[in-house]
Amino acid sequence: MKKYFILFFSFFCLNSFSQIITQTIRGTIIDKQSQATLPGVAVFLINSNPILGASTDEKGEFKIQNVPIGRWQIKVQAISYKENYVTVELNSGKESVLIVELEESVLQGEEVIITAIQDKTETNNKMSTVSARVFSAEEAGRYAGSRNDPARMAANYAGVSGANDSRNDIIIRGNSPLGILWRLNGIDIPNPNHFGNTGSTGGPISILNNNTLGSSDFMTGAFVADYGNATSGVFDLKMRQGNNEKHEFVGQVGFNGFELGAEGPFSKSKNSTFIVNYRYSTLAVFKALNIDFGAGAAVPQYQDITFKADFATKKFGKISFWGIGGLSYVALLESDKKEGQDLYGYSARDTYFRSNVGASGISHIILFKKSAYLKTNIGISGSQNIILADRIDSSFKTPKNLKPEYRQTTQNVRYSLNTTYNKKFNSRNFINLGIYSEVYKTVFVDSNDYLFGDNTFITLRNYSGTTAVLRAFLQWQHKFSDKFLINLGISDQVFLLNNSNAIEPRVGLKYALNQKQAFSFGAGLHSQLQPTYIYFATDTARNNRVETNKNLDFTRAAHAVLAYDNNFSANFRLKTEVYYQYIYNAPVKNYPNYFSVLNLGADFNSPNVSNLVSKGTGFNYGLEITLEKFYSKGFYFLWTSSFFESKYLASDGVIRNTAFNGNYVFNLLGGKEFRIKQKHVFSIDIRATYAGGKRYTPIDLNASIAANAEVRDVSQAFQQQYSPYFRMDVKPGYRYNAKKVTHEFTIDLQNVTRNLNVFQQTYDLTNKTINTNYQLKFFVIPQYRILF
């Protein structure tokens, strides 16, 4: 038997190492500004021997067949255009289908020598000059600790704080996570996370499916005029197109769920494709394996679906139909809690939370005479939250000593219509302009039993109505030369609920000292609506419930950013940015008080805060440094450091730290691949984060005991800080490429040093003490994925 095993193993190894497995690389080359396809473009693989390549046909399409699997760098060049480089990881189980944009050179008619650099700061948005970078779905899946989540991946970038194991909220430059704009396929969408609370922008588990995302943009300040209703940052996400020549499938099991996906052409004509993916919660399996994820014995339940269909016509342009949706539910019971590790529940309470969210849209793009295009998006999105909280107290003579305490039902539906016109006049001048309209239909009802008696609920908010936001923008880009360009833009938005209006000028400059070094500058005004629940808060102290906040203005922010880039080589760069933000018209109390809306988003609450006026201010400033080696020669690394201050001024005239003023964040991550011939790839990815602790308002223990409820010492609002946050994650992986199937195995080991990072302090109603809850001590996430 032993002899047969040795013979079989030897045959397997010889067979694995002797076969050359190949795959296809194909795609489309387009003009970056006009989006017109480019025929006659040369595409070839660097360091291939013999050289593998192709030219684009009249449709701008190319195909390179029989390419050995592995990582390849592709060079794309055309007359009068700047060269572009693209890196692909070619697997046996999936073709590589690319869309590559080329930028036209200003200097034409004379000899131009351009040394191309693979620059990941070159975003999909043609107007961005500072505080922006492009990211791929592969990065969200590769980085240790990211859980295939774009938001958790972005927490590694300079200027971003994500030192929270329970949620993926993005804190940019000390701003509240509520300042983030989520956009998907051209439509502004609600919070795309399971268990996301009303008005929040983050959550424990993302609905966005990493297997369906394409190249997307992430921006951290001074963003351009086509983005509105945001003061801190933008996620501009795009779903990729399905394979138009063959059907492909994916199966995956991991933290985000049991997952199945498919893509391919609808018909043999290859002009229509689909991609669809469905996930169902696996946390019950994790709980059975005794893996703790911060919810005690509670098991969150969730499922989501993602789909997209693309249709290319000869006369009517390209039409896309897409959608995402997720359902989630959890019961956080007092009896299920674990001491010191409850990241979601509240003391002496049973909380039942249901959250549903979805978005769908139709996009249409039509080209005009190879130099302009019109893009129109129609969409509908919505979210629903239902919260029931029951208080546990021995004085309540009811079953299990339960007494209903809080009830909330929220429904938000948003109808969206926008259209943008993009015109490339020549290699120097490009404009785009557009109109956005969004109609909001809102139902918000919540009530609280302050007295804990029979039928003593007091209605906090009870609103049902419709309003709208209208916005228009215009942008112009002029290139003085290939070294110097300017972007000018202006935006205007109106909120019809109270007719508040915000005019926002924007400017961006970029000057290249040489082929490796460049300075950039961006500045502008930005404004954002308040969370919906703020407008409909009521003063419950009066005999009649009065909505006091309906006339609140936009919160506004002036951004200024100066950046320096030094690309030492094709895959190595240093980037520094300094910035200043001045925030004004932030809602604060109309009498002396510490409250400011700039601190909302730090927890799961949507408080009923009444009597607000738009007179608060704040400011953020800082320095960011990024040192990065893009993936090449089998390894990569990224080091980011952020130093910042974030302050606010409320109606009491005191300048305080915001809830998000951590002061500093350091990230170091990297990875290495070890290839054994073609079929076997071993990888190791490591990530470490060190950040300033969370700001908090201390609990007044004596006052809490007297009130039989948690009471904070607001005289010290956000002046104390938890110990610094430190976490190290290690993610080993193995990929096996069979002839037509790829198997991937990873184990994401999070917080391998078992560091005790403080999550929060809470008042224990039962024991009359202050509890300290810690974030995840050690978290193991195994994952298996198959591509075929």
Disulfide bonds with the S-S distance in Angstrom:
none
